[in-house]
Amino acid sequence: MNAAPHPAPAPVALVTGASRGLGLALAHALAAEGWQLVITARGAAELAEAEAALAAVTEVVALPGSIVDDDHRARLAEAAEGLGGASLLVNNAGTLNGAPAPGAEPLPRLADFPLPDLLETFEVNALAPIALTQLVLPQLRARSGAVLNISSDAAVVPYLGWGGYGASKAALDLATAVLAREEAELSVWAVDPGSMRTRMLQEASPGEDISGEPLPERVAPVLLGLLRDRTPSGRYRAEDLVAAAADRGGR
């Protein structure tokens, strides 16, 4: 009598900046599709809340810390390996201006951008995602996996005040494009999710009403469509992905 085949282990995703906003929405969407998760964010309390909610759905490892920290990135890669090895890396963690102090100027002009804060902006938004990708690449290669880097329209449009943030995201975009060519067996995407009703957007727009912007929970499934469809590597805008899906549905 033949033994019943063992079910395939659930795939593993590593998601940064997963305590709120788009990162949390992506984590919930992945959990609903049966993915195991390694999640991280700087805020330990918010991350613990996210972990509790996600643990009701899937296996999750939550590690608070900064992705700028070398040891923390190593722990994230080890945690993903411990769950079976990452098939997806989502580099979502980001900073608007790198300033840790409350009340700092949300969008300083380049002429006034404190250099330590500008350095932190590039470290969080560009250097750390590249460094984390380096650590996780062996796992991704073994599974023909995917890298999803969260970009911004500020990477391609010169908005006043967005020079530091936009330049750091532009650096991430170029690194994404190069990685896609160098790691042809992987799927590597940079995605501009568009404006969303998030804390970061509100911080960038103090006093403005952002209630008309879509919630991250509406955007996350659009981004995961890249994964389901194994869309070719490249840079995409969420609004274009929605339009393309609507066009296919209308045929």
C-alpha positions as CSV (number, residue, x, y, z in Angstrom):
1,M,0.0,0.0,0.0
2,N,1.5,3.3,-1.1
3,A,1.7,6.0,1.5
4,A,-0.2,9.2,0.9
5,P,2.1,11.9,-0.6
6,H,3.1,14.7,1.8
7,P,1.5,18.0,0.9
8,A,3.9,20.6,-0.4
9,P,5.0,23.1,2.3
10,A,3.4,26.5,2.2
11,P,5.6,29.1,0.5
12,V,7.4,31.7,2.6
13,A,7.3,35.5,2.1
14,L,9.5,38.0,3.9
15,V,7.8,41.4,4.1
16,T,9.4,44.6,5.5
17,G,7.5,47.5,6.9
18,A,4.6,45.1,7.7
19,S,3.1,46.7,10.8
20,R,0.8,49.1,9.0
21,G,-0.2,50.5,5.6
22,L,0.6,48.6,2.4
23,G,3.1,46.2,4.1
24,L,0.4,45.0,6.5
25,A,-2.2,44.8,3.7
26,L,0.2,42.7,1.6
27,A,0.9,40.4,4.6
28,H,-2.8,39.8,5.1
29,A,-3.4,39.2,1.4
30,L,-0.5,36.7,1.3
31,A,-1.7,34.9,4.5
32,A,-5.2,34.6,3.0
33,E,-3.5,32.8,0.0
34,G,-1.7,30.3,2.3
35,W,1.7,31.9,2.5
36,Q,3.9,31.6,5.6
37,L,5.3,35.0,6.7
38,V,8.3,36.6,8.2
39,I,7.4,40.2,9.0
40,T,9.3,43.2,10.4
41,A,8.9,46.8,11.3
42,R,10.5,49.3,13.6
43,G,7.5,49.7,15.9
44,A,7.4,46.7,18.2
45,A,3.9,47.3,19.6
46,E,2.3,47.7,16.1
47,L,4.2,44.7,14.8
48,A,3.0,42.6,17.7
49,E,-0.6,43.5,16.9
50,A,0.0,42.5,13.2
51,E,1.5,39.2,14.3
52,A,-1.4,38.4,16.5
53,A,-3.9,39.0,13.7
54,L,-1.9,37.1,11.1
55,A,-1.1,34.1,13.4
56,A,-4.8,33.3,13.3
57,V,-4.4,32.6,9.6
58,T,-0.9,31.3,9.0
59,E,2.5,30.6,10.4
60,V,4.2,33.9,11.1
61,V,7.5,35.1,12.6
62,A,7.6,38.7,13.6
63,L,11.0,40.4,14.3
64,P,10.9,44.1,15.3
65,G,13.9,46.1,14.2
66,S,15.4,48.4,11.6
67,I,16.3,47.0,8.2
68,V,19.3,49.4,8.3
69,D,20.8,47.1,11.0
70,D,23.1,44.4,9.6
71,D,22.3,41.9,12.4
72,H,18.6,42.4,12.0
73,R,18.7,41.7,8.3
74,A,20.6,38.5,9.0
75,R,18.0,37.4,11.5
76,L,15.3,38.0,9.0
77,A,17.0,35.9,6.4
78,E,17.6,33.1,9.0
79,A,13.9,33.2,10.0
80,A,12.8,32.8,6.4
81,E,15.2,29.8,6.0
82,G,13.8,28.4,9.2
83,L,10.3,28.3,7.7
84,G,11.5,26.5,4.6
85,G,13.1,29.3,2.6
86,A,11.7,32.5,1.0
87,S,10.0,32.4,-2.3
88,L,9.1,36.1,-2.1
89,L,10.8,39.2,-0.7
90,V,8.8,42.3,-0.4
91,N,10.9,45.4,0.2
92,N,8.2,47.7,1.5
93,A,9.8,49.5,4.5
94,G,10.5,53.1,3.8
95,T,11.0,56.5,5.3
96,L,9.8,59.9,4.1
97,N,12.7,62.0,5.3
98,G,14.9,59.8,7.6
99,A,14.3,62.1,10.5
100,P,13.6,60.2,13.8
101,A,12.6,63.3,15.7
102,P,8.8,64.1,16.0
103,G,7.9,67.3,14.4
104,A,10.7,67.3,11.8
105,E,9.9,68.9,8.5
106,P,8.0,66.2,6.5
107,L,9.3,67.2,3.1
108,P,12.5,69.4,3.4
109,R,13.8,71.1,0.3
110,L,17.1,69.7,-0.9
111,A,18.8,73.0,0.1
112,D,17.7,72.4,3.7
113,F,17.8,68.6,4.0
114,P,20.0,67.7,7.0
115,L,22.6,65.4,5.6
116,P,22.3,62.7,8.4
117,D,18.6,62.5,7.6
118,L,19.2,62.3,3.9
119,L,21.7,59.5,4.5
120,E,19.1,57.7,6.6
121,T,16.6,58.1,3.8
122,F,18.9,56.5,1.2
123,E,19.9,53.7,3.7
124,V,16.3,52.8,4.4
125,N,14.8,53.2,1.0
126,A,17.6,52.0,-1.2
127,L,20.7,50.5,0.5
128,A,18.9,48.2,3.0
129,P,16.6,46.6,0.4
130,I,19.6,45.8,-1.7
131,A,21.5,44.4,1.3
132,L,18.5,42.3,2.4
133,T,18.0,41.0,-1.2
134,Q,21.7,39.9,-1.2
135,L,21.1,37.8,1.9
136,V,17.8,36.2,0.7
137,L,18.9,35.6,-2.9
138,P,20.2,32.0,-2.3
139,Q,16.7,31.1,-1.0
140,L,14.9,32.9,-3.9
141,R,17.2,31.3,-6.5
142,A,16.5,27.8,-5.2
143,R,12.8,28.4,-5.6
144,S,12.7,30.6,-8.8
145,G,11.2,33.2,-6.5
146,A,10.4,36.9,-6.7
147,V,11.4,40.3,-5.4
148,L,8.8,43.0,-5.1
149,N,10.2,46.5,-4.4
150,I,7.8,49.2,-3.5
151,S,8.6,52.4,-5.5
152,S,6.8,55.7,-5.9
153,D,5.8,58.2,-8.6
154,A,8.2,60.5,-6.8
155,A,11.0,58.4,-8.3
156,V,10.1,59.7,-11.8
157,V,8.3,63.0,-11.2
158,P,10.2,66.0,-9.7
159,Y,7.7,67.1,-7.0
160,L,8.8,70.0,-5.0
161,G,10.0,68.9,-1.6
162,W,10.2,65.2,-2.6
163,G,13.9,65.3,-3.7
164,G,15.4,63.1,-1.0
165,Y,12.6,60.5,-1.0
166,G,12.2,60.5,-4.7
167,A,15.9,60.2,-5.4
168,S,16.2,57.3,-3.0
169,K,13.3,55.5,-4.7
170,A,14.8,56.3,-8.1
171,A,18.0,54.5,-6.9
172,L,15.9,51.5,-5.9
173,D,14.2,51.5,-9.3
174,L,17.5,51.3,-11.1
175,A,18.8,48.6,-8.8
176,T,15.6,46.7,-9.4
177,A,16.0,46.9,-13.2
178,V,19.7,45.8,-12.9
179,L,18.8,42.9,-10.6
180,A,16.2,41.7,-13.0
181,R,18.8,41.4,-15.7
182,E,21.4,39.8,-13.5
183,E,18.9,37.3,-12.0
184,A,16.9,36.3,-15.0
185,E,15.5,33.2,-13.3
186,L,13.7,35.4,-10.8
187,S,10.8,37.7,-11.1
188,V,11.9,41.2,-10.0
189,W,9.4,44.1,-9.9
190,A,9.4,47.7,-8.8
191,V,5.8,48.9,-8.3
192,D,4.4,52.4,-7.8
193,P,1.3,51.7,-5.8
194,G,0.0,55.3,-6.2
195,S,-1.4,57.5,-3.4
196,M,-3.1,55.5,-0.6
197,R,-4.8,56.4,2.6
198,T,-1.8,55.8,4.8
199,R,0.0,57.4,7.7
200,M,3.0,58.3,5.5
201,L,0.8,60.2,3.0
202,Q,-0.9,62.0,5.8
203,E,2.5,63.0,7.3
204,A,3.6,64.2,3.9
205,S,0.3,66.2,3.6
206,P,-0.3,67.7,7.0
207,G,-3.8,69.1,7.3
208,E,-5.0,67.8,4.0
209,D,-8.0,65.5,3.6
210,I,-6.8,62.2,2.1
211,S,-10.0,60.3,2.8
212,G,-10.6,60.0,-1.0
213,E,-7.5,58.0,-1.5
214,P,-7.8,54.2,-1.8
215,L,-7.0,52.1,1.3
216,P,-3.9,49.8,1.0
217,E,-6.2,46.8,1.3
218,R,-7.5,47.7,-2.2
219,V,-4.1,48.1,-3.7
220,A,-2.4,44.9,-2.2
221,P,-4.4,42.4,-4.3
222,V,-3.4,44.3,-7.5
223,L,0.3,44.0,-6.6
224,L,0.0,40.3,-5.8
225,G,-1.5,39.9,-9.3
226,L,2.1,40.2,-10.5
227,L,3.0,37.1,-8.5
228,R,0.0,35.1,-9.5
229,D,0.4,35.9,-13.2
230,R,4.2,35.7,-13.1
231,T,4.3,39.0,-14.9
232,P,7.6,39.7,-16.6
233,S,10.2,41.6,-14.5
234,G,9.9,45.4,-14.8
235,R,8.6,48.6,-13.3
236,Y,4.8,48.9,-13.0
237,R,2.2,51.3,-11.8
238,A,-0.8,49.9,-9.8
239,E,-3.2,52.0,-11.8
240,D,-1.9,50.5,-15.1
241,L,-2.2,47.0,-13.7
242,V,-5.9,47.7,-12.7
243,A,-6.6,49.1,-16.2
244,A,-5.0,46.0,-17.8
245,A,-7.0,43.7,-15.7
246,A,-10.2,45.5,-16.5
247,D,-9.3,45.4,-20.2
248,R,-8.8,41.6,-20.0
249,G,-12.0,41.2,-18.2
250,G,-13.9,43.1,-20.8
251,R,-12.8,40.9,-23.7
